[in-house]
Amino acid sequence: MSSPKFVGGAPALGLSPTITRLAAGGVRPKARERGARRYLPGGWAPRALPINTFVIEHSQGVCLFDTGQTARATRPGHLPAWHPFLRLTRFELTADDEPAAGLARRGIRPADIAVVVLSHLHTDHVGTVAAFPAAEILVARAEWEHATGLAGRMRGYVPQHWPDAIVPTLVDFDGGPRGPWTATHDVFGDGVLLLVPLPGHSPGHLGLLVDVAPRALMAGDLAHRAAEVATAAPAVAAFCAEEQVAVLCAHDEDPPVPGAPSGAHHRGDRSCA
């Protein structure tokens, strides 16, 4: 991985953004939630979970939350078979499922993405980061330090796949408090897109709060589904319920994207104006 750069930027006036879900293929877990037999061949769950990424069209630029998985992860040898953590999931997607293809269906080129926010650095959230070389890539400093080098590989990350040409911007959450968070980071400096720490799934896991209508929290792997956030992070769930913030998780089959029709499971986008 390349050496990181650091955050900067000037305040700018923001308008109500548009949020779109990009359903970027699937990940099939093991049927068993616990036990050593999960690490043996087979035993897959009957259904795959979606890999959700989200695009936020803001007046100051287009922001992509997570980059999903690359179709190369379906090929033997792309992910190291020796690591137990990487034996617990099977990726199911083609190149047409990757976020760049979903963006193209909306008329957005990779070069149009101004900012990529990575909730964390597990492989199914950073798999296509190389497709966005012109974007500023935002990663929590704690996550970068946890995921890089030999120690990162031993923890189940794949830093060997990080593109050398992409230098991330490390976020320290040095902005003001909001709700249950003692500190935030303002992406565009206008109070519209706030990065918030959501540690637990990984030490540097973060979320993206859209703090104007349509209000939403892109929560990554805080929980598999919005309904499970109350158990995983009660204070966050209480804030979102009180302030009518939709919670959008990375593997929710029907994330409550504001303004989008519910119950429609298909590849592509789900958006709100």
C-alpha positions in Angstrom: 0.0 0.0 0.0 1.1 3.6 -0.6 1.9 6.1 2.1 -1.2 8.2 3.0 -1.9 11.8 2.6 -4.0 13.9 5.0 -7.3 15.7 5.1 -8.0 19.1 3.8 -10.7 21.1 2.0 -12.6 24.4 2.2 -16.2 24.9 3.2 -18.8 25.1 0.4 -22.5 25.5 0.1 -24.3 22.1 -0.2 -27.8 21.3 -1.5 -30.0 18.3 -0.9 -28.2 15.3 -2.3 -29.5 12.3 -4.2 -28.8 8.8 -2.8 -28.7 5.7 -4.9 -28.1 2.1 -4.0 -25.8 0.1 -6.3 -26.4 -3.6 -5.7 -22.9 -4.9 -6.6 -23.2 -8.7 -6.7 -23.5 -11.0 -3.7 -21.6 -12.7 -0.9 -22.6 -16.2 0.3 -21.8 -16.9 3.9 -21.6 -20.3 5.6 -24.9 -21.8 6.8 -23.5 -22.3 10.3 -22.9 -19.1 12.3 -20.4 -20.8 14.7 -18.3 -23.9 15.1 -15.1 -25.3 13.6 -17.0 -27.1 10.8 -17.6 -23.8 9.1 -14.0 -23.9 7.9 -14.4 -27.1 6.1 -15.4 -27.2 2.4 -19.1 -26.7 1.6 -21.9 -25.9 4.0 -23.0 -22.7 2.3 -26.1 -20.8 3.2 -29.0 -21.2 0.8 -29.0 -17.5 -0.1 -26.3 -15.0 -0.9 -26.4 -11.6 0.7 -26.1 -8.5 -1.5 -23.1 -6.3 -1.6 -24.5 -2.8 -1.4 -22.6 0.3 -2.3 -24.1 3.8 -2.3 -23.6 6.8 -4.5 -24.4 10.3 -3.2 -24.8 13.1 -5.8 -23.9 16.3 -3.9 -23.6 19.8 -5.2 -19.9 19.8 -4.6 -19.2 16.4 -6.3 -20.3 12.8 -6.5 -19.4 10.6 -3.5 -19.2 6.8 -3.5 -19.6 4.9 -0.3 -17.6 1.6 -0.5 -16.4 0.1 -3.8 -17.8 -3.4 -3.4 -16.0 -6.5 -4.6 -14.1 -7.2 -7.8 -15.3 -10.0 -10.0 -11.8 -11.4 -9.8 -12.6 -12.5 -6.3 -14.7 -15.4 -7.8 -11.5 -16.9 -9.4 -9.3 -19.3 -7.5 -6.2 -17.7 -6.1 -7.3 -14.1 -6.0 -8.0 -14.4 -2.2 -5.5 -16.3 -0.1 -7.0 -19.7 0.8 -4.7 -20.1 3.8 -6.6 -17.5 5.9 -9.5 -19.0 7.9 -11.5 -15.7 7.7 -11.5 -15.8 3.9 -12.9 -19.3 3.8 -16.2 -18.2 5.4 -17.6 -16.4 2.4 -18.0 -17.0 -1.4 -18.4 -14.1 -3.8 -20.9 -14.3 -6.6 -20.7 -11.5 -9.2 -19.5 -10.6 -12.7 -17.8 -7.5 -14.0 -21.3 -6.1 -14.9 -22.2 -6.2 -11.2 -19.2 -4.0 -10.1 -20.0 -0.4 -9.0 -18.3 1.2 -12.1 -20.9 -0.7 -14.3 -23.7 0.4 -12.0 -22.5 4.0 -12.2 -22.3 3.8 -16.0 -26.0 2.8 -16.1 -26.7 6.1 -14.4 -24.5 8.1 -16.8 -21.7 8.5 -14.2 -18.1 7.8 -15.2 -15.4 6.7 -12.7 -13.6 10.0 -13.4 -16.8 11.8 -12.2 -16.4 10.5 -8.6 -14.9 13.2 -6.5 -14.7 11.2 -3.2 -14.7 7.6 -2.2 -15.5 6.8 1.4 -14.5 3.4 2.6 -16.4 2.1 5.6 -13.4 -0.2 6.3 -10.8 -2.2 4.4 -12.2 -5.7 4.2 -12.0 -7.1 0.7 -15.7 -6.8 -0.2 -15.7 -3.1 0.5 -12.5 -2.1 -1.3 -12.4 -4.6 -4.1 -12.7 -2.1 -7.0 -11.0 0.9 -5.5 -8.5 0.8 -8.4 -11.4 1.9 -10.7 -11.4 5.4 -9.1 -7.9 6.7 -9.4 -9.0 10.4 -9.7 -11.1 10.4 -6.5 -10.0 11.3 -3.0 -10.1 8.1 -1.0 -11.2 8.6 2.6 -10.2 5.9 5.2 -10.2 6.2 9.0 -6.6 6.4 10.2 -7.2 3.6 12.8 -8.5 1.3 10.0 -5.5 2.0 7.8 -3.1 1.2 10.5 -4.9 -2.0 11.5 -5.2 -3.3 7.9 -1.8 -2.7 6.4 1.4 -4.7 6.3 1.9 -8.3 7.5 -0.2 -7.7 10.5 -3.1 -6.7 8.3 -2.8 -9.8 6.2 -2.8 -11.9 9.3 -6.0 -10.2 10.4 -7.8 -11.2 7.1 -7.2 -8.0 5.1 -5.7 -8.1 1.6 -3.3 -5.1 1.5 -1.5 -6.8 -1.4 -4.4 -5.8 -3.6 -4.3 -2.1 -2.8 -3.2 -0.2 -5.9 0.2 1.5 -5.4 -1.0 4.6 -7.3 -3.8 5.3 -4.9 -2.8 7.3 -1.8 -5.6 7.4 0.8 -6.6 10.4 2.8 -6.6 9.4 6.5 -9.4 10.7 8.7 -9.0 11.5 12.4 -12.5 12.7 13.2 -11.4 16.2 14.3 -14.7 17.9 13.6 -17.5 18.8 15.9 -19.8 16.4 17.7 -23.2 15.2 16.3 -25.8 13.1 18.1 -24.1 10.1 19.7 -20.7 10.9 18.2 -18.2 13.0 20.0 -16.4 13.9 16.8 -17.1 13.8 13.1 -15.4 14.7 9.8 -17.2 17.0 7.3 -16.5 15.7 3.8 -17.2 18.9 1.8 -17.2 21.4 4.7 -20.9 22.3 4.4 -22.4 20.1 7.1 -24.1 17.8 4.6 -21.9 14.7 4.5 -20.4 13.8 7.9 -18.1 10.8 8.5 -18.8 9.2 11.9 -16.9 6.5 13.7 -18.7 3.2 14.0 -16.0 0.8 15.5 -16.9 -2.8 16.3 -16.8 -4.8 13.1 -13.3 -3.5 12.7 -11.4 -0.9 14.8 -11.5 1.9 12.3 -15.0 1.2 10.8 -16.9 4.3 9.9 -20.2 5.5 8.5 -21.4 8.4 6.4 -24.3 10.5 7.7 -26.2 12.5 5.2 -27.4 15.2 7.5 -30.0 16.9 5.3 -33.1 15.5 3.6 -33.1 12.8 2.4 -31.4 11.8 5.7 -29.5 8.5 5.8 -26.7 6.8 7.6 -24.5 4.5 5.4 -23.5 2.1 8.1 -21.3 -0.5 6.3 -21.0 -3.6 8.4 -22.3 -2.1 11.6 -25.0 -4.8 11.2 -26.2 -6.9 8.3 -29.6 -5.2 8.3 -31.1 -2.0 9.5 -33.3 -3.9 12.0 -30.2 -5.3 13.7 -28.6 -1.9 14.5 -30.6 -1.5 17.7 -28.7 -4.5 19.1 -25.3 -3.7 17.6 -25.3 0.1 18.5 -28.3 1.1 20.6 -27.3 4.8 20.8 -26.9 5.1 17.0 -30.3 3.3 16.5 -32.0 5.7 19.0 -30.5 8.7 17.2 -31.6 7.5 13.8 -35.1 6.7 15.0 -35.5 10.1 16.8 -34.2 12.1 13.8 -35.7 10.0 11.1 -32.5 8.9 9.6 -32.6 5.8 7.3 -30.0 3.2 8.1 -28.4 1.7 5.0 -26.2 -1.4 5.6 -23.8 -3.1 3.3 -25.6 -6.5 3.2 -29.2 -5.6 3.8 -31.4 -7.2 1.2 -33.9 -4.3 1.2 -32.1 -1.2 2.6 -34.6 1.6 3.3 -33.2 4.1 0.8 -35.4 7.2 1.3 -37.8 7.6 -1.6 -37.0 4.2 -3.2 -39.7 1.5 -3.6 -39.3 -1.3 -1.1 -39.4 -5.0 -1.9 -37.7 -4.8 -5.3 -34.7 -7.1 -5.4 -32.7 -6.6 -8.6 -29.3 -5.7 -9.8 -28.9 -2.0 -10.4 -29.8 1.1 -8.5 -32.4 2.2 -6.0 -32.5 6.0 -5.7 -34.2 9.0 -4.1 -34.4 12.6 -5.1 
